[in-house]
Amino acid sequence: MLLEQEAQLKLLPELQTLLQVRYRILQMIQLSGPIGRRPLSELLNLPEREVRTETERLRKQGLVVAETKGMHVTEAGMEVLDVLRPVYYEWSGISELEEKLRRNFNIARVVIVPGDTEQDPHARMLMGQQAAHVLMNTMQRNDIIAVTGGSSIEAIENFLVESDISQSVQYIAARGSIGHEMRRQANTLAASFATKSNSAYKTLYLPENLSEHVYVALKEEPIVQEMLALYERTNIVVHGIGRADTMAERRQVSELEMRYLQEVGAVGEAFGYYFNEKGNTVHRVRAIGIAEHHVKKSRNILAVAGGQHKAAAICAYFVHAPKQTIFITDEAAAKEVLAQLNEA
C-alpha cells in the first residue's frame, strides 16, 4: 500500500523538486538575511528570474518580508522551515544518509546539513545552527558544558539563545590555548557561548605543549585543581574533529614532532589526542585540559565537523567514539565518509 507522501509524488512528481527549491531559498534567506535577490541567486546558483518569482510567492504567503536593505524570514517562515525540515531531508536523501552513518558509527544520532563547508560558508552556518539546536535541547539544569575551540564550534555561537535552563548552566573551556587564533580558542568560545545564553563560565588560560616538570607543577595549583574537578563533573562535551596535520601545524609543533606523527600514522585529532586510522591514540598533547575518560563518562557528547578533507579523520575518530555521541556534519563529508567506509 502506498504511503501518503508516496501517493502525493505519484500524482504530483514535480512537488518534490519544487519543495526542495523553495525550502533552500527560504533557508538561505533565514541564514543570510537581510539579503537582496541578486546575491541570493548567486549563493543558491539559481537564475535571478527564478529567485525573483519564488521569493515573490514566499512574500505573498507571509513567509518573508522584503525591505530596502533586503529580505528576511518572518516568524511564520521560521515555523515552516522547522515543520518541513524532516520532509525536505527525507526527499533529498539526507535522512537516509544520517541513518547509515549512525548505524556505521554505532552512536546516538547523526545530523547532516546540506552542502559542503569547504566550499560554502553558509553550510558551516547551518552546521552551527543545528549544533546549537541540539545543544539547547540536550542541556539540563545546572549542567557543566565543556567546549573546545575551532571554526566548527565557533559557528554555534550565533544560534544560541537564552532560556530558563541556560541561565543555570556553566560553560567551561575544555583546553588552554592553541596558536594565535584567539577568537576560535576554547576560552573565547566558552565565554561567548555563556554571554549569548546568559550562563556562567570558567576559562583556562594555560599554554599547551608543557614540559613534564611544568605540567606536574601546574596540576597542583588551586585554579587548575578547580578546573580538573569541573572536568570530572562535566555533563556535556562539545568538540570538533580535526586532521592531524592541520592541528599539528596550528599548534606550531617542531619538525621532529611532525615527523613522529607521520610515522605513527596519525590522521585525526580531538581535544588534544591524535589517533590513527584504527581509532587508536598514538600521541597526546601534554596540557591541562579535559581528558578522554572525562569525555567518555559525560552524559552527552556533541561532535561537530564537516568537509570532505576531514573524512579520514572522522572515520578514525568514530571507531571508538562513545555511544552517547551526537555527530553534526555536512552532506559532502557524510558522503565521503560512507565511501571510505565501503572501501575499507
SEZAKE-24386 format. One record per residue (C-alpha): x, y, z; chain; residue number from 1. Coordinates in Angstrom, 1 decimal. Layout:
BEGIN
x X&y Y&z Z&ch A&i NUM .
...
END
This chain:
BEGIN
x 0.0&y 0.0&z 0.0&ch A&i 1 .
x 1.2&y 3.5&z -0.9&ch A&i 2 .
x 2.1&y 5.8&z 1.9&ch A&i 3 .
x 0.6&y 9.3&z 1.8&ch A&i 4 .
x 3.9&y 11.0&z 0.7&ch A&i 5 .
x 4.4&y 8.4&z -2.0&ch A&i 6 .
x 0.9&y 8.9&z -3.3&ch A&i 7 .
x 1.4&y 12.6&z -3.4&ch A&i 8 .
x 4.6&y 12.1&z -5.5&ch A&i 9 .
x 2.8&y 9.7&z -7.9&ch A&i 10 .
x 0.2&y 12.4&z -8.6&ch A&i 11 .
x 2.5&y 15.4&z -8.5&ch A&i 12 .
x 6.1&y 14.2&z -9.2&ch A&i 13 .
x 7.2&y 17.9&z -9.6&ch A&i 14 .
x 6.2&y 18.5&z -6.0&ch A&i 15 .
x 9.5&y 17.1&z -4.6&ch A&i 16 .
x 11.7&y 19.4&z -6.7&ch A&i 17 .
x 9.5&y 22.4&z -6.1&ch A&i 18 .
x 9.6&y 21.9&z -2.3&ch A&i 19 .
x 13.3&y 21.5&z -2.2&ch A&i 20 .
x 13.9&y 24.6&z -4.3&ch A&i 21 .
x 11.6&y 26.8&z -2.1&ch A&i 22 .
x 12.9&y 25.3&z 1.1&ch A&i 23 .
x 16.5&y 26.1&z 0.1&ch A&i 24 .
x 15.6&y 29.6&z -0.8&ch A&i 25 .
x 13.7&y 30.2&z 2.4&ch A&i 26 .
x 16.6&y 28.6&z 4.4&ch A&i 27 .
x 19.2&y 30.8&z 2.7&ch A&i 28 .
x 17.2&y 33.9&z 3.4&ch A&i 29 .
x 17.0&y 32.9&z 7.0&ch A&i 30 .
x 20.7&y 32.4&z 7.3&ch A&i 31 .
x 21.8&y 35.4&z 5.2&ch A&i 32 .
x 19.1&y 37.9&z 5.7&ch A&i 33 .
x 18.6&y 40.7&z 5.1&ch A&i 34 .
x 19.7&y 39.8&z 1.6&ch A&i 35 .
x 18.8&y 41.0&z -1.9&ch A&i 36 .
x 17.6&y 38.8&z -4.8&ch A&i 37 .
x 20.8&y 39.1&z -6.8&ch A&i 38 .
x 23.2&y 37.9&z -4.1&ch A&i 39 .
x 20.7&y 35.3&z -3.1&ch A&i 40 .
x 20.6&y 33.9&z -6.6&ch A&i 41 .
x 24.4&y 33.8&z -6.6&ch A&i 42 .
x 24.5&y 31.9&z -3.3&ch A&i 43 .
x 22.0&y 29.4&z -4.5&ch A&i 44 .
x 23.4&y 29.2&z -8.0&ch A&i 45 .
x 19.9&y 29.8&z -9.4&ch A&i 46 .
x 18.8&y 32.2&z -12.2&ch A&i 47 .
x 17.8&y 35.6&z -10.8&ch A&i 48 .
x 14.5&y 35.4&z -12.6&ch A&i 49 .
x 13.6&y 32.1&z -10.8&ch A&i 50 .
x 14.7&y 33.6&z -7.4&ch A&i 51 .
x 12.5&y 36.7&z -8.0&ch A&i 52 .
x 9.5&y 34.5&z -8.9&ch A&i 53 .
x 9.9&y 32.2&z -5.9&ch A&i 54 .
x 10.6&y 34.9&z -3.4&ch A&i 55 .
x 7.6&y 36.8&z -4.5&ch A&i 56 .
x 5.5&y 33.7&z -3.8&ch A&i 57 .
x 7.1&y 33.4&z -0.4&ch A&i 58 .
x 6.3&y 37.1&z 0.3&ch A&i 59 .
x 2.7&y 36.7&z -0.6&ch A&i 60 .
x 2.4&y 33.7&z 1.7&ch A&i 61 .
x 3.8&y 35.9&z 4.5&ch A&i 62 .
x 7.0&y 33.8&z 4.9&ch A&i 63 .
x 9.4&y 36.6&z 4.0&ch A&i 64 .
x 9.4&y 40.3&z 4.2&ch A&i 65 .
x 11.1&y 42.5&z 1.6&ch A&i 66 .
x 12.6&y 45.8&z 2.8&ch A&i 67 .
x 15.0&y 48.3&z 1.5&ch A&i 68 .
x 18.0&y 46.5&z 3.0&ch A&i 69 .
x 16.8&y 43.1&z 1.7&ch A&i 70 .
x 14.6&y 40.2&z 2.5&ch A&i 71 .
x 14.3&y 38.4&z 5.9&ch A&i 72 .
x 12.3&y 35.5&z 7.1&ch A&i 73 .
x 9.2&y 36.1&z 9.2&ch A&i 74 .
x 8.1&y 34.0&z 12.3&ch A&i 75 .
x 5.7&y 32.1&z 10.0&ch A&i 76 .
x 8.6&y 31.4&z 7.7&ch A&i 77 .
x 10.7&y 30.1&z 10.6&ch A&i 78 .
x 7.9&y 27.8&z 11.6&ch A&i 79 .
x 7.5&y 26.5&z 8.1&ch A&i 80 .
x 11.3&y 25.7&z 8.0&ch A&i 81 .
x 11.0&y 23.8&z 11.2&ch A&i 82 .
x 7.9&y 21.8&z 10.2&ch A&i 83 .
x 9.1&y 20.9&z 6.7&ch A&i 84 .
x 12.7&y 20.1&z 7.7&ch A&i 85 .
x 12.0&y 16.3&z 8.1&ch A&i 86 .
x 10.2&y 16.2&z 4.7&ch A&i 87 .
x 13.0&y 18.1&z 3.0&ch A&i 88 .
x 15.6&y 15.9&z 4.5&ch A&i 89 .
x 13.8&y 12.7&z 3.6&ch A&i 90 .
x 13.1&y 13.8&z 0.0&ch A&i 91 .
x 16.7&y 15.0&z -0.5&ch A&i 92 .
x 18.1&y 11.7&z 0.8&ch A&i 93 .
x 19.8&y 13.3&z 3.8&ch A&i 94 .
x 17.7&y 11.3&z 6.3&ch A&i 95 .
x 18.9&y 8.0&z 4.8&ch A&i 96 .
x 22.5&y 9.3&z 5.0&ch A&i 97 .
x 22.0&y 10.2&z 8.6&ch A&i 98 .
x 20.8&y 6.7&z 9.5&ch A&i 99 .
x 23.5&y 4.9&z 7.5&ch A&i 100 .
x 26.2&y 6.9&z 9.3&ch A&i 101 .
x 24.6&y 6.4&z 12.7&ch A&i 102 .
x 24.5&y 2.6&z 12.2&ch A&i 103 .
x 28.1&y 2.5&z 10.9&ch A&i 104 .
x 29.3&y 4.6&z 13.9&ch A&i 105 .
x 27.0&y 3.0&z 16.5&ch A&i 106 .
x 26.2&y 6.3&z 18.1&ch A&i 107 .
x 23.1&y 8.0&z 19.4&ch A&i 108 .
x 22.4&y 10.3&z 16.5&ch A&i 109 .
x 23.7&y 11.9&z 13.3&ch A&i 110 .
x 22.6&y 15.3&z 12.0&ch A&i 111 .
x 23.6&y 16.2&z 8.4&ch A&i 112 .
x 23.2&y 19.6&z 6.8&ch A&i 113 .
x 23.1&y 20.2&z 3.0&ch A&i 114 .
x 26.2&y 21.4&z 1.3&ch A&i 115 .
x 29.9&y 21.4&z 1.8&ch A&i 116 .
x 31.6&y 23.6&z 4.4&ch A&i 117 .
x 34.8&y 23.6&z 2.4&ch A&i 118 .
x 33.1&y 25.4&z -0.5&ch A&i 119 .
x 30.1&y 27.3&z 1.1&ch A&i 120 .
x 30.4&y 29.2&z 4.4&ch A&i 121 .
x 26.6&y 29.0&z 4.7&ch A&i 122 .
x 26.9&y 25.2&z 5.1&ch A&i 123 .
x 29.1&y 25.9&z 8.2&ch A&i 124 .
x 26.4&y 28.3&z 9.5&ch A&i 125 .
x 23.8&y 25.6&z 9.0&ch A&i 126 .
x 26.0&y 23.1&z 10.9&ch A&i 127 .
x 26.4&y 25.7&z 13.7&ch A&i 128 .
x 22.6&y 26.2&z 13.7&ch A&i 129 .
x 21.9&y 22.5&z 14.0&ch A&i 130 .
x 24.6&y 22.0&z 16.7&ch A&i 131 .
x 23.1&y 24.9&z 18.7&ch A&i 132 .
x 19.6&y 23.4&z 18.4&ch A&i 133 .
x 20.8&y 20.0&z 19.6&ch A&i 134 .
x 22.8&y 21.6&z 22.4&ch A&i 135 .
x 19.9&y 23.7&z 23.7&ch A&i 136 .
x 17.6&y 20.7&z 23.6&ch A&i 137 .
x 20.1&y 18.4&z 25.3&ch A&i 138 .
x 21.2&y 20.7&z 28.2&ch A&i 139 .
x 19.6&y 20.2&z 31.6&ch A&i 140 .
x 19.5&y 22.5&z 34.7&ch A&i 141 .
x 22.9&y 23.1&z 36.3&ch A&i 142 .
x 24.8&y 21.2&z 33.6&ch A&i 143 .
x 28.5&y 21.8&z 33.1&ch A&i 144 .
x 29.3&y 22.0&z 29.4&ch A&i 145 .
x 32.9&y 21.7&z 28.2&ch A&i 146 .
x 33.7&y 23.4&z 24.9&ch A&i 147 .
x 36.8&y 23.0&z 22.7&ch A&i 148 .
x 37.9&y 25.5&z 20.0&ch A&i 149 .
x 37.8&y 25.5&z 16.2&ch A&i 150 .
x 35.8&y 27.1&z 13.4&ch A&i 151 .
x 33.0&y 24.5&z 13.5&ch A&i 152 .
x 32.4&y 25.1&z 17.2&ch A&i 153 .
x 32.6&y 28.9&z 16.7&ch A&i 154 .
x 29.7&y 28.7&z 14.3&ch A&i 155 .
x 27.4&y 27.6&z 17.1&ch A&i 156 .
x 27.6&y 30.9&z 19.0&ch A&i 157 .
x 25.3&y 32.9&z 16.7&ch A&i 158 .
x 22.4&y 30.5&z 17.2&ch A&i 159 .
x 22.4&y 30.1&z 21.0&ch A&i 160 .
x 19.5&y 31.8&z 22.8&ch A&i 161 .
x 18.8&y 32.5&z 26.5&ch A&i 162 .
x 16.4&y 30.2&z 28.3&ch A&i 163 .
x 15.5&y 29.3&z 31.9&ch A&i 164 .
x 17.7&y 26.2&z 31.6&ch A&i 165 .
x 20.7&y 28.1&z 30.0&ch A&i 166 .
x 20.7&y 30.6&z 32.9&ch A&i 167 .
x 21.6&y 27.7&z 35.2&ch A&i 168 .
x 24.4&y 26.0&z 33.2&ch A&i 169 .
x 28.1&y 26.7&z 33.2&ch A&i 170 .
x 30.4&y 26.6&z 30.2&ch A&i 171 .
x 34.0&y 25.7&z 30.7&ch A&i 172 .
x 37.0&y 25.7&z 28.4&ch A&i 173 .
x 37.9&y 22.2&z 27.6&ch A&i 174 .
x 41.5&y 23.2&z 26.9&ch A&i 175 .
x 44.0&y 26.0&z 27.2&ch A&i 176 .
x 45.4&y 28.0&z 24.2&ch A&i 177 .
x 46.3&y 26.8&z 20.7&ch A&i 178 .
x 48.4&y 29.1&z 18.4&ch A&i 179 .
x 47.3&y 32.7&z 17.8&ch A&i 180 .
x 43.6&y 32.4&z 16.7&ch A&i 181 .
x 42.1&y 33.9&z 19.9&ch A&i 182 .
x 38.5&y 34.1&z 18.6&ch A&i 183 .
x 38.4&y 30.4&z 17.9&ch A&i 184 .
x 40.1&y 29.2&z 21.1&ch A&i 185 .
x 38.2&y 27.2&z 23.8&ch A&i 186 .
x 38.5&y 30.1&z 26.3&ch A&i 187 .
x 37.0&y 32.6&z 24.0&ch A&i 188 .
x 34.1&y 30.3&z 22.9&ch A&i 189 .
x 33.2&y 29.2&z 26.4&ch A&i 190 .
x 32.9&y 32.9&z 27.4&ch A&i 191 .
x 31.0&y 33.9&z 24.2&ch A&i 192 .
x 28.6&y 30.9&z 24.5&ch A&i 193 .
x 27.9&y 31.9&z 28.1&ch A&i 194 .
x 27.4&y 35.6&z 27.2&ch A&i 195 .
x 25.0&y 34.7&z 24.4&ch A&i 196 .
x 22.8&y 32.4&z 26.6&ch A&i 197 .
x 23.3&y 34.3&z 30.0&ch A&i 198 .
x 25.2&y 31.4&z 31.5&ch A&i 199 .
x 28.2&y 31.2&z 33.9&ch A&i 200 .
x 31.6&y 30.3&z 32.5&ch A&i 201 .
x 35.1&y 29.3&z 33.6&ch A&i 202 .
x 38.2&y 29.7&z 31.5&ch A&i 203 .
x 41.7&y 28.1&z 31.5&ch A&i 204 .
x 44.4&y 30.4&z 30.3&ch A&i 205 .
x 47.3&y 28.0&z 30.1&ch A&i 206 .
x 49.6&y 27.1&z 27.1&ch A&i 207 .
x 49.8&y 23.7&z 25.5&ch A&i 208 .
x 52.9&y 21.5&z 24.9&ch A&i 209 .
x 54.1&y 21.9&z 28.5&ch A&i 210 .
x 57.3&y 20.3&z 29.8&ch A&i 211 .
x 56.9&y 17.4&z 32.1&ch A&i 212 .
x 58.2&y 19.4&z 35.1&ch A&i 213 .
x 55.8&y 22.4&z 34.4&ch A&i 214 .
x 52.9&y 20.0&z 33.7&ch A&i 215 .
x 53.3&y 18.3&z 37.1&ch A&i 216 .
x 53.7&y 21.5&z 39.0&ch A&i 217 .
x 50.7&y 23.2&z 37.4&ch A&i 218 .
x 48.4&y 20.3&z 38.3&ch A&i 219 .
x 48.9&y 21.2&z 41.9&ch A&i 220 .
x 47.8&y 24.8&z 41.5&ch A&i 221 .
x 44.4&y 25.6&z 43.1&ch A&i 222 .
x 43.0&y 27.1&z 39.9&ch A&i 223 .
x 43.9&y 24.0&z 38.0&ch A&i 224 .
x 42.6&y 21.7&z 40.7&ch A&i 225 .
x 39.3&y 23.6&z 40.4&ch A&i 226 .
x 39.1&y 23.1&z 36.6&ch A&i 227 .
x 40.0&y 19.4&z 37.0&ch A&i 228 .
x 37.2&y 19.0&z 39.4&ch A&i 229 .
x 34.8&y 20.6&z 36.9&ch A&i 230 .
x 36.0&y 18.2&z 34.2&ch A&i 231 .
x 35.1&y 15.3&z 36.5&ch A&i 232 .
x 31.6&y 16.6&z 36.7&ch A&i 233 .
x 31.1&y 17.6&z 33.1&ch A&i 234 .
x 27.7&y 16.7&z 31.7&ch A&i 235 .
x 28.1&y 17.7&z 28.0&ch A&i 236 .
x 31.2&y 17.9&z 25.8&ch A&i 237 .
x 31.1&y 19.9&z 22.6&ch A&i 238 .
x 34.1&y 19.3&z 20.4&ch A&i 239 .
x 35.4&y 19.4&z 16.9&ch A&i 240 .
x 37.4&y 16.8&z 14.9&ch A&i 241 .
x 40.5&y 17.9&z 13.1&ch A&i 242 .
x 43.0&y 16.5&z 10.6&ch A&i 243 .
x 46.2&y 15.5&z 12.4&ch A&i 244 .
x 48.5&y 17.5&z 10.1&ch A&i 245 .
x 46.3&y 20.6&z 10.3&ch A&i 246 .
x 46.1&y 20.6&z 14.1&ch A&i 247 .
x 49.9&y 20.0&z 14.4&ch A&i 248 .
x 50.6&y 23.0&z 12.2&ch A&i 249 .
x 48.1&y 25.1&z 14.2&ch A&i 250 .
x 50.0&y 24.1&z 17.4&ch A&i 251 .
x 53.3&y 25.0&z 15.7&ch A&i 252 .
x 54.9&y 21.7&z 16.6&ch A&i 253 .
x 58.5&y 21.0&z 15.8&ch A&i 254 .
x 59.7&y 19.2&z 12.7&ch A&i 255 .
x 60.7&y 16.3&z 14.9&ch A&i 256 .
x 57.2&y 16.0&z 16.4&ch A&i 257 .
x 55.6&y 16.4&z 12.9&ch A&i 258 .
x 57.7&y 13.5&z 11.6&ch A&i 259 .
x 56.7&y 11.4&z 14.6&ch A&i 260 .
x 53.0&y 12.0&z 14.0&ch A&i 261 .
x 53.5&y 10.9&z 10.4&ch A&i 262 .
x 55.5&y 7.8&z 11.4&ch A&i 263 .
x 52.8&y 6.6&z 13.9&ch A&i 264 .
x 50.1&y 7.2&z 11.3&ch A&i 265 .
x 48.2&y 10.0&z 13.0&ch A&i 266 .
x 45.2&y 11.0&z 10.8&ch A&i 267 .
x 42.9&y 12.8&z 13.2&ch A&i 268 .
x 42.8&y 14.9&z 16.4&ch A&i 269 .
x 40.2&y 15.7&z 19.1&ch A&i 270 .
x 40.6&y 17.5&z 22.4&ch A&i 271 .
x 44.4&y 17.0&z 22.3&ch A&i 272 .
x 44.5&y 13.4&z 21.3&ch A&i 273 .
x 45.9&y 12.2&z 18.0&ch A&i 274 .
x 44.7&y 8.9&z 16.6&ch A&i 275 .
x 45.4&y 6.6&z 13.7&ch A&i 276 .
x 43.0&y 5.2&z 11.1&ch A&i 277 .
x 42.1&y 2.4&z 13.5&ch A&i 278 .
x 41.0&y 4.9&z 16.1&ch A&i 279 .
x 43.8&y 4.2&z 18.5&ch A&i 280 .
x 45.5&y 7.1&z 20.3&ch A&i 281 .
x 49.1&y 7.5&z 19.1&ch A&i 282 .
x 50.0&y 10.8&z 20.8&ch A&i 283 .
x 48.6&y 13.2&z 23.4&ch A&i 284 .
x 49.4&y 16.8&z 23.8&ch A&i 285 .
x 50.9&y 17.5&z 27.2&ch A&i 286 .
x 48.5&y 20.1&z 28.5&ch A&i 287 .
x 45.9&y 20.8&z 31.2&ch A&i 288 .
x 42.5&y 20.1&z 29.8&ch A&i 289 .
x 39.7&y 17.6&z 29.6&ch A&i 290 .
x 40.8&y 14.0&z 29.3&ch A&i 291 .
x 39.5&y 11.1&z 27.3&ch A&i 292 .
x 37.9&y 9.5&z 30.4&ch A&i 293 .
x 36.1&y 12.7&z 31.2&ch A&i 294 .
x 34.6&y 12.7&z 27.8&ch A&i 295 .
x 33.6&y 9.1&z 27.8&ch A&i 296 .
x 31.7&y 9.4&z 31.1&ch A&i 297 .
x 29.8&y 12.6&z 30.2&ch A&i 298 .
x 26.0&y 12.3&z 29.6&ch A&i 299 .
x 26.1&y 13.8&z 26.1&ch A&i 300 .
x 28.8&y 14.4&z 23.5&ch A&i 301 .
x 28.4&y 16.7&z 20.5&ch A&i 302 .
x 31.0&y 16.2&z 17.8&ch A&i 303 .
x 30.9&y 18.8&z 15.1&ch A&i 304 .
x 33.0&y 18.5&z 11.9&ch A&i 305 .
x 32.4&y 18.9&z 8.2&ch A&i 306 .
x 34.2&y 19.0&z 4.8&ch A&i 307 .
x 35.4&y 16.2&z 2.6&ch A&i 308 .
x 39.0&y 16.8&z 3.6&ch A&i 309 .
x 38.2&y 15.6&z 7.1&ch A&i 310 .
x 36.6&y 12.3&z 6.1&ch A&i 311 .
x 39.6&y 10.2&z 7.1&ch A&i 312 .
x 39.9&y 11.9&z 10.5&ch A&i 313 .
x 36.1&y 11.5&z 11.1&ch A&i 314 .
x 36.3&y 7.8&z 10.2&ch A&i 315 .
x 39.2&y 7.2&z 12.6&ch A&i 316 .
x 37.6&y 9.1&z 15.5&ch A&i 317 .
x 34.4&y 7.2&z 15.3&ch A&i 318 .
x 36.0&y 3.8&z 15.5&ch A&i 319 .
x 36.0&y 4.1&z 19.3&ch A&i 320 .
x 33.6&y 7.0&z 19.8&ch A&i 321 .
x 31.3&y 6.8&z 22.9&ch A&i 322 .
x 27.8&y 5.6&z 22.1&ch A&i 323 .
x 26.2&y 8.8&z 23.6&ch A&i 324 .
x 27.8&y 10.9&z 20.8&ch A&i 325 .
x 25.6&y 13.1&z 18.5&ch A&i 326 .
x 27.5&y 13.9&z 15.3&ch A&i 327 .
x 26.7&y 17.1&z 13.4&ch A&i 328 .
x 28.3&y 17.2&z 9.9&ch A&i 329 .
x 27.7&y 18.3&z 6.3&ch A&i 330 .
x 26.5&y 16.3&z 3.3&ch A&i 331 .
x 29.8&y 16.3&z 1.5&ch A&i 332 .
x 31.7&y 14.9&z 4.5&ch A&i 333 .
x 28.9&y 12.3&z 5.1&ch A&i 334 .
x 29.1&y 11.0&z 1.5&ch A&i 335 .
x 32.9&y 10.8&z 1.5&ch A&i 336 .
x 32.9&y 9.1&z 4.9&ch A&i 337 .
x 30.5&y 6.5&z 3.7&ch A&i 338 .
x 32.5&y 6.0&z 0.5&ch A&i 339 .
x 35.7&y 5.4&z 2.6&ch A&i 340 .
x 33.8&y 3.0&z 4.9&ch A&i 341 .
x 32.6&y 1.0&z 1.9&ch A&i 342 .
x 36.1&y 0.7&z 0.6&ch A&i 343 .
x 37.5&y -0.5&z 3.9&ch A&i 344 .
END
